[in-house]
């Protein structure tokens, strides 16, 4: 069970890094996807990272 919890936390970290990447990409000029699309992707990745993080905390507390 401990290995699964680590994987959930790694997924959470990857989602947060993806959100940071999309957010910083929205700041660059000349990006192909429009800024609103990049910001929407950043919000969704941050939401997914938050949910995965809370799920990992919940499972770690139950262990």
N, C-alpha and C positions, 0 to 999 in steps of 0.2 A: 504494500500500500504506500510505503514511503517513496518508492520510485515513481508512482503515478502522481503523487502530490508534487514532486519535483518537476515532472513534465508539465503539469498544469501551471506552475509558476513560470516555467520557461516559455510557455505559450503566452502567458500574460506579459512577460518582458518583451517578447517578439512583437506583440500587438502594440505595446506602448512605443517601441522603437519605430514601428511602421507608422503610427500616428504622428510621431515627431518628424519622420521623413516627409510625409504628405503635407504637414503643416509648413515645414521649411520650403518645400517645393512650391507651395502657393505664394510664397514671398518673392520667388525669383521671377524676373521678367521673361516673357517669351515662352512659357511652358505651354505645351499643347493642350492638355485638358484644361478647361477654364478653371479659374480660381475657385468658383463655387463648388465645382465637382471635387477638387482637391480638398477643400475644407470639409465637404460632406464625408469624403473617405477618411479624413483625419478624425472626425467626430465618431464615425462608426468603429474605427480601429481602437480609439480610446475607450469607447463603451465596451467593446469586446475584451479589451485588456482589463478593465475594471471588473467586469463580471467574472473573468477567469481568476483574477486576483482574490476576489471575495470568495469564490468557490474553493480556491486553494486554502485560504485561511479557515474556512468552515471545515474542510476535510482535515486540516492539520489539528484543529481544536478537538475534533471527534476522535482522533487517533490516540 
